[in-house]
Amino acid sequence: MAVEKACRRCRYVSTGADKCPACGSDDLTENWAGFVIIINPDKSEFTQLIEAKMAGKYALRIK
């Protein structure tokens, strides 16, 4: 089973990746908690708070 990792730079959660597909960073961690799924980042006020640029799963807390 692949492990989900969150990017420390942009909070994007990916499965089985060595680099973040959203920002390209290789600073990923398995130690995160809570998540939000962004469907339409252009119309969401929350995406402005976390600076999300693409649809997907984002970690709320990164430890």
Secondary structure, DSSP 8 states (H G I E B T S, - for coil): ---EEEETTT-BEEES-SS-TTT----EES-EEEEEEES-TTS-HHHHHHT--SSEEEEEEE-
